[in-house]
Amino acid sequence: MTDCAIRTEGLTRDFGSLRAVDGISLEVPAGAIFGFLGPNGSGKTTTIRLLLGLLEPTQGTATVLGHDARTDAAAIRQRCGALLEHSGLYERMTAQDNLEFYARVWHLDPSQRRERVHELLSGLALWDRRHELVGAWSRGMKQKLAVARALLHRPDLVFLDEPTAGLDPIAAAALRDDLTELARREGVTVFLTTHNLGEAEKLCDQVAVIRSGHLLAVGRPDELRGQARRDRMEITGRGLDSRVTALVAAQPAVESAESDEGRLTLRLRDGQDTAPLVALLVHEGVEIDEVRKGGADLEDAFMALVGTDQ
């Protein structure tokens, strides 16, 4: 691989009067887990299809692993893995047979097939269930197997489009852990689209934010957090009911307030003093156990970039 796995310059794609991707220029370092963040309909999936050569750009260029996506798309797809909208799994086949089938598609010889299937299924804690029909599996297990399918031929770059969408929190966390471990062990570059900010913050070395086809920011998660100057305040205690939450949310210093099971999370406007908010809560009868104040998280940065109306 080159030092830069993906490079785009002014990448643009129109669908009639709709500009789905608008002049995107970015570089994805080889070996990175790169998060491509944006609301639904922001152009994330269209960008992946442009990079894989499945769509031609209206304007601009994309180079993937040193190949031009317009003229050398077959070479790109040969060296990439992809998990897009569909898993590509055959549910009436076993997990092992699914991977064996795709290994034949990639022309792996028999000894390579056996070794690679064992390696991937073991790495994802699926080996003991290799003879089970995939159709009976949970969505989380199917997604793990679909990731294994995408990595089967040892690609240099893998595209994952919302890989944890629809999974419960436990299954999503397990898949994230497995994905991180696999990516590091395989030495593969990962281009990951998501609108799950917590997921991106845990997984990604670098992130880019896209809205309505426009690239808004690129950098490490901590760099993007630094662009959002809002402070966070978390209060735990008793009496943090909906009435108190609404009262606090109406204060000039508060941008937003959310309460959940004895925890009140506030996003504050720049430079606001928190002492009056604590005094207000005490006056309203809240029994405060703990007050914590910290800087913005990636969700703050994301919302500052894309706007709360998206």
Secondary structure, 3 states (H helix, E strand, C coil): CCCEEEEEEEEEEEECCEEEEEEEEEEEECCCEEEEECCCCCCHHHHHHHHCCCCCCCEEEEEECCEECCCCHHHHHHHEEEECCCCCCCCCCEHHHHHHHHHHHCCCCHHHHHHHHHHHHHHCCCHHHCCCEHHHCCHHHHHHHHHHHHHCCCCCEEEEECCCCCCCHHHHHHHHHHHHHHHHHHCCEEEEEECCHHHHHHHCCEEEEEECCEEEEEECHHHHHHHCCCEEEEEEEECCCHHHHHHHHCCCCEEEEEEECCEEEEEECCCCCCHHHHHHHHHCCCEEEEEEEECCCHHHHHHHHHCCCC
